[in-house]
């Protein structure tokens, strides 16, 4: 996702500090930056091999 999304979440959290949904959205954004990771790539390889059987 574009960094502008993160910036928007941060602005919205500043304006609504008690909004837990925004905190979750920001955390999900941060977590998404680490994907695809090694496990994701291994999982897709396994999936592809199964599909080719």
matplotlib code that plots the C-alpha trace (Angstrom):
import matplotlib.pyplot as plt

x = [0.0, 1.2, 2.8, 0.0, -2.4, -0.1, 0.0, -3.8, -4.1, -1.7, -3.6, -6.9, -5.5, -4.2, -7.8, -9.5, -7.0, -9.6, -10.5, -9.2, -10.1, -7.7, -4.9, -5.7, -5.6, -2.2, -0.8, -2.2, -0.5, 2.8, 2.5, 1.7, 5.0, 6.8, 5.0, 5.6, 8.0, 10.0, 7.1, 4.6, 6.9, 7.4, 3.6, 2.9, 5.5, 3.8, 0.4, 1.7, 3.2, -0.2, -2.0, 0.3, -0.4]
y = [0.0, 3.5, 5.4, 8.0, 5.4, 5.2, 9.0, 9.2, 6.7, 8.6, 11.9, 10.2, 8.7, 12.1, 13.5, 10.4, 9.0, 6.7, 4.9, 1.4, 0.5, 3.0, 1.6, -1.9, -0.5, 1.1, -2.1, -4.1, -1.6, -2.0, -5.8, -5.8, -4.1, -7.3, -9.5, -11.5, -13.0, -16.2, -18.3, -16.8, -17.8, -21.3, -21.6, -20.6, -23.0, -25.8, -24.7, -24.6, -28.1, -29.4, -27.7, -29.3, -32.8]
z = [0.0, -0.6, 2.3, 2.0, 3.6, 6.7, 6.8, 6.7, 9.5, 11.6, 11.0, 11.8, 15.0, 16.1, 15.5, 17.2, 19.7, 21.3, 18.0, 18.5, 14.9, 13.6, 15.8, 14.3, 10.8, 11.4, 12.9, 9.9, 7.6, 9.3, 9.3, 5.6, 4.9, 5.8, 3.2, 1.2, 3.6, 3.5, 4.9, 2.4, -0.5, 0.9, 1.3, -2.3, -3.6, -1.7, -3.0, -6.6, -6.3, -5.1, -7.9, -10.5, -9.2]

ax = plt.figure().add_subplot(projection="3d")
ax.plot(x, y, z, "-o")
ax.set_aspect("equal")
plt.show()
